[in-house]
Amino acid sequence: MQTLPRPAATFPLYTRPALIALSQGMRRRFMAELVLIPVLMAAAAGGGTKVIGTTGQTTDIAVLFALLASPVVAALAAHARVRRSPRCPACAERLVTTSGILRLRGDGCGSCGARIIGPGPERPPVLGTREAFMARYHALARRYRIWMWITGGALVVAVAGMYGLGEGWLPGSLELPVIVAGIVFMAAGFVAFVNGWPSAIRRAGLACPTCNDPLVGGRGGFLTRHTLSTGTCPWCSAPAWS
């Protein structure tokens, strides 16, 4: 008797917008908990010591240990959310990380490659060509470098001026220019920082057209490397350009 091949397993497919909403919600909760959990734990530690009648150094130590333990508690809370998040129907791998990044490879699972994203009503929006993307990226990077050079130059002038005034090498009439250099240093540093902020990246046209998350930046430039090497968003794995 001829053996018939077993039919391939079928399962309901996810929609990319639903997974994106899930991942962004997890990221927002994680960032909120990084602020709220230390405050709540410190308040609980301080209040607990007062309830049992202990104050002074003991209270300070309890609050300090609560603050040190708060990042661990926030990480455990994020890990618990991941354990409740959707799995890949084929390999049971969780589809989102604690930092809110989707474990996808295109429309498939990032672990086993099984297709888990169903076709949407329309083709996912994409940016223009890779060349247009790179032109916008270089324009933003050039602006960022300019402000960093201004920041560094103003810092050198301010530090050298303060040292020279303190040692009596420079006349007192240069005190005002030294103060101005210090102000320029702080202002230019702030502008350079803002140019690397996600809102500036989005205004520069370097955000994912599907989830609106930045396609460049990240610690050590890992978002940029992923986008340029794969042509997909590092957050939701949608196409970055046509």
Residue pairs with C-beta under 8 A, 6 or more apart in sequence:
9 89
9 90
11 89
11 90
12 89
13 115
13 116
13 117
13 118
14 86
14 95
14 116
14 117
14 118
15 117
15 118
15 120
16 107
16 117
16 120
16 124
16 210
16 236
16 238
17 120
19 86
19 95
19 96
19 102
19 104
19 117
19 236
20 102
20 210
20 211
20 235
20 236
22 85
22 86
22 96
23 96
23 100
23 101
23 102
23 211
23 235
23 236
24 100
24 211
24 213
26 78
26 81
26 82
26 85
26 96
26 98
26 100
27 99
27 100
29 78
29 81
30 74
30 78
30 98
30 99
30 100
33 74
33 77
33 78
34 71
34 74
37 70
37 73
37 74
37 77
38 66
38 67
38 70
38 71
41 66
41 67
41 69
41 70
41 73
42 63
42 66
42 67
42 70
44 66
45 59
45 62
45 63
45 65
45 66
46 59
46 62
46 63
48 62
49 55
49 58
49 59
49 62
50 59
75 98
78 98
78 99
79 98
81 98
82 94
82 96
82 97
82 98
83 94
85 94
85 95
85 96
86 94
86 95
86 96
87 93
87 94
87 95
88 94
88 95
88 103
88 109
88 111
88 112
88 114
88 116
89 114
89 116
90 109
90 112
90 114
90 116
91 109
91 111
91 112
91 114
93 103
93 109
93 110
93 111
93 112
94 103
95 102
95 103
95 104
95 109
95 116
96 102
96 103
97 103
100 235
101 234
101 235
102 110
102 235
102 236
102 237
103 109
103 110
103 111
104 110
104 116
104 117
104 236
104 237
105 113
105 237
106 117
106 232
106 237
107 115
107 116
107 117
107 237
108 114
108 115
108 116
108 117
109 116
110 237
124 209
124 210
124 238
124 239
125 209
125 210
126 209
126 238
126 239
126 240
126 241
126 242
127 133
127 205
127 209
127 240
127 241
127 242
128 241
128 242
129 241
129 242
130 231
130 241
132 241
133 205
133 206
133 215
133 240
133 241
136 204
136 205
136 206
137 204
137 206
137 216
137 224
139 204
140 195
140 200
140 201
140 204
140 206
140 216
143 195
144 192
144 195
144 196
147 188
147 189
147 191
147 192
147 195
148 192
150 184
150 188
150 192
151 185
151 188
151 189
151 192
154 181
154 182
154 184
154 185
154 188
155 185
157 178
157 181
158 178
158 181
158 182
158 185
161 170
161 174
161 177
161 178
161 181
162 178
162 182
164 170
164 174
165 172
165 174
165 175
165 178
194 200
196 217
198 207
198 213
198 214
198 217
201 207
201 214
201 215
201 216
201 217
202 212
202 214
206 214
206 215
206 216
207 213
207 214
207 215
208 214
208 215
208 233
208 235
208 236
208 238
208 240
209 238
209 240
210 233
210 236
210 238
210 239
211 233
211 235
211 236
211 238
213 233
213 235
213 236
214 223
215 223
215 224
215 227
215 233
215 234
215 240
216 223
216 224
216 227
217 223
217 224
218 224
218 234
222 234
223 234
226 232
226 234
227 233
227 234
227 240
231 239
231 240
231 241
232 238
232 239
232 240
233 239
233 240
